[in-house]
Amino acid sequence: MAMKYSWFHHHECTTEQADELVASYHRRGATVERSLNRDNITWTVSVQLPEGDKAPRPSKVWQNRAWG
C-alpha cells in the first residue's frame, strides 16, 4: 500500500524563516512550495508530508500512577 501524503502550511513567515524552512525540507527530500502572501511582506511555505497510520501516542509527562 502506498504511503498517503498531505499538504502542511506554515503561514505568515518572514523571508528568513521561509528560507530556513525551504532549505530544511529540501534536505529531507520533501516537496516544498513557497508563495508570497497578499501583503507582499510575509510568505506561506507549503510542504507535502507523509501521514501516519496510527494516532500519536499520548504524552506520559503529565501522567502519574497515583492518579489512576
ROPA-439364 format. One record per atom (N, C-alpha, C, O): atom name; residue in three letters; x, y, z; residue number from 1. Coordinates in steps of 0.001 Angstrom, whole numbers, plus 524288, in hexadecimal, padded with zeros to 5 digits. Layout:
// residues N
<a->CA; r->ALA; x->X; y->Y; z->Z; k->NUM>
...
***
This chain:
// residues 68
<a->N; r->MET; x->8034C; y->7FB69; z->80000; k->1>
<a->CA; r->MET; x->80000; y->80000; z->80000; k->1>
<a->C; r->MET; x->8037B; y->804D9; z->80000; k->1>
<a->O; r->MET; x->80739; y->8052F; z->80301; k->1>
<a->N; r->ALA; x->8023F; y->80888; z->7FCAB; k->2>
<a->CA; r->ALA; x->80556; y->80D4B; z->7FC32; k->2>
<a->C; r->ALA; x->80453; y->810E8; z->800D6; k->2>
<a->O; r->ALA; x->80008; y->81110; z->80300; k->2>
<a->N; r->MET; x->8085C; y->813C4; z->80245; k->3>
<a->CA; r->MET; x->807DC; y->81769; z->806A2; k->3>
<a->C; r->MET; x->804AC; y->81C25; z->804F2; k->3>
<a->O; r->MET; x->8053A; y->81E0E; z->80092; k->3>
<a->N; r->LYS; x->80154; y->81E02; z->80876; k->4>
<a->CA; r->LYS; x->7FDF9; y->82275; z->8074B; k->4>
<a->C; r->LYS; x->800C5; y->8277D; z->808DB; k->4>
<a->O; r->LYS; x->8030B; y->827CD; z->80D15; k->4>
<a->N; r->TYR; x->8009A; y->82B68; z->80575; k->5>
<a->CA; r->TYR; x->8030A; y->83070; z->8066D; k->5>
<a->C; r->TYR; x->7FEE2; y->834AF; z->80696; k->5>
<a->O; r->TYR; x->7FAEE; y->83454; z->803DF; k->5>
<a->N; r->SER; x->7FFC6; y->838B1; z->809C0; k->6>
<a->CA; r->SER; x->7FC46; y->83D33; z->809D9; k->6>
<a->C; r->SER; x->7FF83; y->84227; z->80AA2; k->6>
<a->O; r->SER; x->803FE; y->841EC; z->80C5D; k->6>
<a->N; r->TRP; x->7FD34; y->84697; z->8095B; k->7>
<a->CA; r->TRP; x->7FFEF; y->84B98; z->809A6; k->7>
<a->C; r->TRP; x->7FF8B; y->84DE6; z->80F1C; k->7>
<a->O; r->TRP; x->7FB67; y->84DCF; z->8118F; k->7>
<a->N; r->PHE; x->803E6; y->84FF5; z->810F5; k->8>
<a->CA; r->PHE; x->80418; y->852CF; z->815E3; k->8>
<a->C; r->PHE; x->805FB; y->85851; z->8149B; k->8>
<a->O; r->PHE; x->8099A; y->858F8; z->81182; k->8>
<a->N; r->HIS; x->8038E; y->85C48; z->816F8; k->9>
<a->CA; r->HIS; x->804B9; y->861B8; z->815AC; k->9>
<a->C; r->HIS; x->806E7; y->8649F; z->81A63; k->9>
<a->O; r->HIS; x->804C5; y->86448; z->81EAF; k->9>
<a->N; r->HIS; x->80B21; y->86775; z->81991; k->10>
<a->CA; r->HIS; x->80D48; y->86B18; z->81D68; k->10>
<a->C; r->HIS; x->80BA7; y->8708F; z->81B91; k->10>
<a->O; r->HIS; x->80D91; y->8726F; z->81793; k->10>
<a->N; r->HIS; x->8082E; y->87315; z->81E6E; k->11>
<a->CA; r->HIS; x->8062B; y->87835; z->81CDF; k->11>
<a->C; r->HIS; x->80946; y->87C98; z->81F6E; k->11>
<a->O; r->HIS; x->80BBB; y->87BD8; z->8237F; k->11>
<a->N; r->GLU; x->80922; y->88132; z->81CFD; k->12>
<a->CA; r->GLU; x->80B4F; y->88604; z->81F35; k->12>
<a->C; r->GLU; x->81116; y->8857F; z->820A2; k->12>
<a->O; r->GLU; x->812A3; y->886FE; z->824EE; k->12>
<a->N; r->CYS; x->8143F; y->8836E; z->81D25; k->13>
<a->CA; r->CYS; x->819DD; y->882E7; z->81E18; k->13>
<a->C; r->CYS; x->81CC8; y->887A1; z->81BEB; k->13>
<a->O; r->CYS; x->81B54; y->889C5; z->817DD; k->13>
<a->N; r->THR; x->820DD; y->88936; z->81EA1; k->14>
<a->CA; r->THR; x->82444; y->88D3F; z->81C7F; k->14>
<a->C; r->THR; x->827A2; y->88AC5; z->81841; k->14>
<a->O; r->THR; x->827A5; y->88601; z->81799; k->14>
<a->N; r->THR; x->82A78; y->88E06; z->81567; k->15>
<a->CA; r->THR; x->82DC9; y->88C04; z->8113B; k->15>
<a->C; r->THR; x->831F4; y->88858; z->8135F; k->15>
<a->O; r->THR; x->8330E; y->8844A; z->81109; k->15>
<a->N; r->GLU; x->83445; y->889C2; z->817CD; k->16>
<a->CA; r->GLU; x->8384E; y->88679; z->81A22; k->16>
<a->C; r->GLU; x->83611; y->8813C; z->81BEB; k->16>
<a->O; r->GLU; x->83870; y->87D24; z->81B12; k->16>
<a->N; r->GLN; x->8317C; y->88166; z->81E65; k->17>
<a->CA; r->GLN; x->82F01; y->87C8D; z->8202D; k->17>
<a->C; r->GLN; x->82DA0; y->87912; z->81B89; k->17>
<a->O; r->GLN; x->82E70; y->87456; z->81BB5; k->17>
<a->N; r->ALA; x->82B8B; y->87B6C; z->8176A; k->18>
<a->CA; r->ALA; x->82A14; y->87867; z->812C5; k->18>
<a->C; r->ALA; x->82EE4; y->875E3; z->8104B; k->18>
<a->O; r->ALA; x->82EAF; y->8715E; z->80EAC; k->18>
<a->N; r->ASP; x->83340; y->878CC; z->80FFE; k->19>
<a->CA; r->ASP; x->83810; y->8769D; z->80DCD; k->19>
<a->C; r->ASP; x->839EB; y->871F0; z->810FC; k->19>
<a->O; r->ASP; x->83B76; y->86DF5; z->80EC6; k->19>
<a->N; r->GLU; x->839C6; y->87266; z->8162C; k->20>
<a->CA; r->GLU; x->83B76; y->86E1F; z->81992; k->20>
<a->C; r->GLU; x->837F9; y->86959; z->818FE; k->20>
<a->O; r->GLU; x->839E6; y->864F3; z->818C1; k->20>
<a->N; r->LEU; x->832C8; y->86A31; z->818C3; k->21>
<a->CA; r->LEU; x->82F29; y->865CE; z->8182B; k->21>
<a->C; r->LEU; x->82FF5; y->86305; z->812F5; k->21>
<a->O; r->LEU; x->8301B; y->85E38; z->812C0; k->21>
<a->N; r->VAL; x->83076; y->86606; z->80ECA; k->22>
<a->CA; r->VAL; x->83132; y->863AF; z->809A0; k->22>
<a->C; r->VAL; x->83642; y->86087; z->8097C; k->22>
<a->O; r->VAL; x->83656; y->85C29; z->80779; k->22>
<a->N; r->ALA; x->83A7A; y->862B7; z->80B9A; k->23>
<a->CA; r->ALA; x->83F7B; y->85FED; z->80BA9; k->23>
<a->C; r->ALA; x->83F1B; y->85AF3; z->80EEC; k->23>
<a->O; r->ALA; x->8412E; y->856E4; z->80D66; k->23>
<a->N; r->SER; x->83C7A; y->85B3F; z->81366; k->24>
<a->CA; r->SER; x->83BF4; y->856BD; z->816D2; k->24>
<a->C; r->SER; x->838D8; y->85260; z->81438; k->24>
<a->O; r->SER; x->83A60; y->84DD2; z->8146E; k->24>
<a->N; r->TYR; x->83477; y->853C4; z->811C2; k->25>
<a->CA; r->TYR; x->83140; y->84FC7; z->80F37; k->25>
<a->C; r->TYR; x->833F2; y->84D99; z->80A57; k->25>
<a->O; r->TYR; x->83351; y->848FB; z->80929; k->25>
<a->N; r->HIS; x->836E9; y->850C6; z->80780; k->26>
<a->CA; r->HIS; x->839CD; y->84ECC; z->802F7; k->26>
<a->C; r->HIS; x->83DF0; y->84ADD; z->804A2; k->26>
<a->O; r->HIS; x->83ED5; y->84700; z->801E9; k->26>
<a->N; r->ARG; x->8407F; y->84BCF; z->8091C; k->27>
<a->CA; r->ARG; x->84459; y->8480B; z->80B18; k->27>
<a->C; r->ARG; x->841D4; y->842C7; z->80C34; k->27>
<a->O; r->ARG; x->84447; y->83EB1; z->80B88; k->27>
<a->N; r->ARG; x->83CED; y->842E3; z->80DE9; k->28>
<a->CA; r->ARG; x->83A1E; y->83E05; z->80F1A; k->28>
<a->C; r->ARG; x->837CA; y->83B7F; z->80A37; k->28>
<a->O; r->ARG; x->835F3; y->8370F; z->80A6E; k->28>
<a->N; r->GLY; x->837DB; y->83E48; z->805D3; k->29>
<a->CA; r->GLY; x->835CF; y->83C1F; z->800F6; k->29>
<a->C; r->GLY; x->82FF5; y->83CD4; z->8004D; k->29>
<a->O; r->GLY; x->82D8C; y->839FD; z->7FD42; k->29>
<a->N; r->ALA; x->82D9A; y->8408A; z->80313; k->30>
<a->CA; r->ALA; x->827F8; y->8416F; z->802B4; k->30>
<a->C; r->ALA; x->826C1; y->84542; z->7FE4A; k->30>
<a->O; r->ALA; x->82A1C; y->84851; z->7FCB3; k->30>
<a->N; r->THR; x->821F5; y->8450E; z->7FC55; k->31>
<a->CA; r->THR; x->82020; y->848B7; z->7F861; k->31>
<a->C; r->THR; x->81E69; y->84DBB; z->7FB19; k->31>
<a->O; r->THR; x->81AFF; y->84DA0; z->7FE7C; k->31>
<a->N; r->VAL; x->820C7; y->85221; z->7F99E; k->32>
<a->CA; r->VAL; x->81FCE; y->8571D; z->7FC49; k->32>
<a->C; r->VAL; x->81E2B; y->85B39; z->7F857; k->32>
<a->O; r->VAL; x->82057; y->85B86; z->7F40F; k->32>
<a->N; r->GLU; x->81A4A; y->85E6C; z->7F9D0; k->33>
<a->CA; r->GLU; x->818B6; y->862F0; z->7F6B4; k->33>
<a->C; r->GLU; x->818AC; y->867B4; z->7FA3A; k->33>
<a->O; r->GLU; x->81735; y->86763; z->7FECB; k->33>
<a->N; r->ARG; x->81A46; y->86C11; z->7F817; k->34>
<a->CA; r->ARG; x->81A7D; y->870F0; z->7FB0D; k->34>
<a->C; r->ARG; x->81787; y->87511; z->7F7FB; k->34>
<a->O; r->ARG; x->81880; y->875C5; z->7F353; k->34>
<a->N; r->SER; x->813E2; y->877D5; z->7FA8C; k->35>
<a->CA; r->SER; x->810D5; y->87BCD; z->7F7D1; k->35>
<a->C; r->SER; x->81076; y->880BA; z->7FB27; k->35>
<a->O; r->SER; x->81007; y->8807E; z->7FFF0; k->35>
<a->N; r->LEU; x->810A5; y->88526; z->7F883; k->36>
<a->CA; r->LEU; x->81053; y->88A34; z->7FB1A; k->36>
<a->C; r->LEU; x->80AA5; y->88B66; z->7FC6B; k->36>
<a->O; r->LEU; x->8072F; y->88AA9; z->7F929; k->36>
<a->N; r->ASN; x->809AF; y->88D3C; z->8012C; k->37>
<a->CA; r->ASN; x->80463; y->88E88; z->802CB; k->37>
<a->C; r->ASN; x->802A2; y->893B3; z->80068; k->37>
<a->O; r->ASN; x->805BE; y->89679; z->7FE02; k->37>
<a->N; r->ARG; x->7FDB6; y->894F5; z->80112; k->38>
<a->CA; r->ARG; x->7FB82; y->899AE; z->7FEC3; k->38>
<a->C; r->ARG; x->7FDF1; y->89EB4; z->800CF; k->38>
<a->O; r->ARG; x->7FDF5; y->8A2AE; z->7FE1A; k->38>
<a->N; r->ASP; x->7FFFC; y->89E89; z->8058A; k->39>
<a->CA; r->ASP; x->8024B; y->8A347; z->807C0; k->39>
<a->C; r->ASP; x->807B5; y->8A473; z->8057E; k->39>
<a->O; r->ASP; x->80A02; y->8A87A; z->806C3; k->39>
<a->N; r->ASN; x->809C5; y->8A0FD; z->8022A; k->40>
<a->CA; r->ASN; x->80EDE; y->8A186; z->7FF9F; k->40>
<a->C; r->ASN; x->81361; y->8A1F1; z->80381; k->40>
<a->O; r->ASN; x->8178D; y->8A3E9; z->80226; k->40>
<a->N; r->ILE; x->81297; y->8A021; z->80842; k->41>
<a->CA; r->ILE; x->816B2; y->8A038; z->80C3C; k->41>
<a->C; r->ILE; x->817B4; y->89AB3; z->80E40; k->41>
<a->O; r->ILE; x->81C36; y->89915; z->80EAF; k->41>
<a->N; r->THR; x->81394; y->897CE; z->80F7A; k->42>
<a->CA; r->THR; x->81418; y->8929E; z->811CD; k->42>
<a->C; r->THR; x->81356; y->88E5F; z->80DAA; k->42>
<a->O; r->THR; x->81138; y->88F4E; z->80973; k->42>
<a->N; r->TRP; x->81523; y->889B3; z->80F04; k->43>
<a->CA; r->TRP; x->814FB; y->88533; z->80B81; k->43>
<a->C; r->TRP; x->811C1; y->880D1; z->80DEA; k->43>
<a->O; r->TRP; x->81126; y->88089; z->812AD; k->43>
<a->N; r->THR; x->80FB6; y->87D70; z->80A99; k->44>
<a->CA; r->THR; x->80D59; y->87886; z->80C39; k->44>
<a->C; r->THR; x->81094; y->8742B; z->809CC; k->44>
<a->O; r->THR; x->81146; y->873F1; z->8050C; k->44>
<a->N; r->VAL; x->8128C; y->870B9; z->80D25; k->45>
<a->CA; r->VAL; x->815AB; y->86C43; z->80B5A; k->45>
<a->C; r->VAL; x->8123D; y->8676B; z->80BDA; k->45>
<a->O; r->VAL; x->81044; y->8663E; z->81014; k->45>
<a->N; r->SER; x->81189; y->864A2; z->8078A; k->46>
<a->CA; r->SER; x->80E67; y->85FE1; z->8076A; k->46>
<a->C; r->SER; x->811F2; y->85B42; z->80654; k->46>
<a->O; r->SER; x->8154B; y->85B76; z->802E1; k->46>
<a->N; r->VAL; x->8112F; y->8571B; z->8094B; k->47>
<a->CA; r->VAL; x->8146F; y->85273; z->808A2; k->47>
<a->C; r->VAL; x->810EE; y->84DA6; z->808A6; k->47>
<a->O; r->VAL; x->80D22; y->84D5E; z->80B96; k->47>
<a->N; r->GLN; x->8123E; y->849E8; z->8055C; k->48>
<a->CA; r->GLN; x->80F44; y->84511; z->80501; k->48>
<a->C; r->GLN; x->811E4; y->8410B; z->80886; k->48>
<a->O; r->GLN; x->81646; y->83F5C; z->8077C; k->48>
<a->N; r->LEU; x->80F2B; y->83F83; z->80CB9; k->49>
<a->CA; r->LEU; x->8114C; y->83BF3; z->8109B; k->49>
<a->C; r->LEU; x->80E28; y->836E4; z->810D5; k->49>
<a->O; r->LEU; x->8097B; y->836EA; z->80FB3; k->49>
<a->N; r->PRO; x->810A8; y->8328C; z->81248; k->50>
<a->CA; r->PRO; x->80DD3; y->82D94; z->812BC; k->50>
<a->C; r->PRO; x->80A56; y->82D8A; z->8178C; k->50>
<a->O; r->PRO; x->80B9E; y->82FD1; z->81B96; k->50>
<a->N; r->GLU; x->805EE; y->82AEC; z->81707; k->51>
<a->CA; r->GLU; x->80255; y->82A44; z->81B69; k->51>
<a->C; r->GLU; x->80352; y->824FB; z->81DF1; k->51>
<a->O; r->GLU; x->80448; y->8211B; z->81B42; k->51>
<a->N; r->GLY; x->80314; y->824DB; z->82318; k->52>
<a->CA; r->GLY; x->803BA; y->81FFA; z->825E3; k->52>
<a->C; r->GLY; x->7FEA6; y->81CF0; z->82636; k->52>
<a->O; r->GLY; x->7FA6C; y->81F37; z->825FC; k->52>
<a->N; r->ASP; x->7FF0E; y->817C5; z->826BE; k->53>
<a->CA; r->ASP; x->7FA6C; y->8147C; z->82735; k->53>
<a->C; r->ASP; x->7F827; y->814A1; z->82CAF; k->53>
<a->O; r->ASP; x->7F373; y->813EF; z->82D67; k->53>
<a->N; r->LYS; x->7FB71; y->81585; z->8307F; k->54>
<a->CA; r->LYS; x->7F9C5; y->8155A; z->835EB; k->54>
<a->C; r->LYS; x->7F95E; y->81AD5; z->83830; k->54>
<a->O; r->LYS; x->7FC2A; y->81E63; z->8368E; k->54>
<a->N; r->ALA; x->7F5E8; y->81B79; z->83BE9; k->55>
<a->CA; r->ALA; x->7F571; y->8206F; z->83EA5; k->55>
<a->C; r->ALA; x->7FA36; y->8213D; z->84217; k->55>
<a->O; r->ALA; x->7FC84; y->81D6B; z->843E2; k->55>
<a->N; r->PRO; x->7FBC7; y->82624; z->84314; k->56>
<a->CA; r->PRO; x->80050; y->826F8; z->8466F; k->56>
<a->C; r->PRO; x->7FF5C; y->824FA; z->84BF1; k->56>
<a->O; r->PRO; x->7FAFD; y->82536; z->84DEF; k->56>
<a->N; r->ARG; x->8037B; y->82304; z->84E60; k->57>
<a->CA; r->ARG; x->80306; y->8210B; z->853AE; k->57>
<a->C; r->ARG; x->80238; y->82588; z->8577C; k->57>
<a->O; r->ARG; x->80488; y->829B1; z->856CD; k->57>
<a->N; r->PRO; x->7FEFD; y->824C7; z->85B7E; k->58>
<a->CA; r->PRO; x->7FE47; y->828EF; z->85F59; k->58>
<a->C; r->PRO; x->8034C; y->829BD; z->8627D; k->58>
<a->O; r->PRO; x->80640; y->82610; z->86370; k->58>
<a->N; r->SER; x->8042E; y->82E8E; z->8640F; k->59>
<a->CA; r->SER; x->808DE; y->82FC9; z->8670A; k->59>
<a->C; r->SER; x->80875; y->82D8A; z->86C82; k->59>
<a->O; r->SER; x->80464; y->82DFA; z->86F09; k->59>
<a->N; r->LYS; x->80C9F; y->82B28; z->86E52; k->60>
<a->CA; r->LYS; x->80CB0; y->828E7; z->87390; k->60>
<a->C; r->LYS; x->80EE8; y->82CC4; z->8778A; k->60>
<a->O; r->LYS; x->80F7C; y->82B73; z->87C21; k->60>
<a->N; r->VAL; x->81022; y->83174; z->875D7; k->61>
<a->CA; r->VAL; x->81277; y->83557; z->8794C; k->61>
<a->C; r->VAL; x->80EC3; y->836B7; z->87DC2; k->61>
<a->O; r->VAL; x->81077; y->83759; z->88236; k->61>
<a->N; r->TRP; x->809BC; y->8372E; z->87C99; k->62>
<a->CA; r->TRP; x->805F3; y->838F2; z->88082; k->62>
<a->C; r->TRP; x->802FD; y->8347A; z->88304; k->62>
<a->O; r->TRP; x->7FF33; y->83567; z->885D4; k->62>
<a->N; r->GLN; x->804A1; y->82F97; z->88212; k->63>
<a->CA; r->GLN; x->801F7; y->82B23; z->88467; k->63>
<a->C; r->GLN; x->80513; y->8291D; z->88910; k->63>
<a->O; r->GLN; x->809E0; y->828DC; z->888F4; k->63>
<a->N; r->ASN; x->80247; y->827B8; z->88D0E; k->64>
<a->CA; r->ASN; x->804B5; y->825A6; z->891C1; k->64>
<a->C; r->ASN; x->801B4; y->820C4; z->89357; k->64>
<a->O; r->ASN; x->7FCE9; y->820A6; z->892F7; k->64>
<a->N; r->ARG; x->80466; y->81CD4; z->89512; k->65>
<a->CA; r->ARG; x->801CE; y->817EA; z->8969C; k->65>
<a->C; r->ARG; x->7FDE8; y->818DA; z->89AFB; k->65>
<a->O; r->ARG; x->7F9EA; y->8162F; z->89B30; k->65>
<a->N; r->ALA; x->7FEE5; y->81C78; z->89E6C; k->66>
<a->CA; r->ALA; x->7FB66; y->81D7E; z->8A2D1; k->66>
<a->C; r->ALA; x->7F637; y->81FD3; z->8A0FF; k->66>
<a->O; r->ALA; x->7F24D; y->81F74; z->8A3C3; k->66>
<a->N; r->TRP; x->7F628; y->82238; z->89C5F; k->67>
<a->CA; r->TRP; x->7F16A; y->824BA; z->89A75; k->67>
<a->C; r->TRP; x->7EDBD; y->820CE; z->897CD; k->67>
<a->O; r->TRP; x->7E93D; y->82217; z->896B2; k->67>
<a->N; r->GLY; x->7EF8D; y->81C3B; z->896D1; k->68>
<a->CA; r->GLY; x->7EC26; y->8184A; z->8948E; k->68>
<a->C; r->GLY; x->7ED61; y->81748; z->88F21; k->68>
<a->O; r->GLY; x->7EADA; y->81409; z->88CA5; k->68>
***
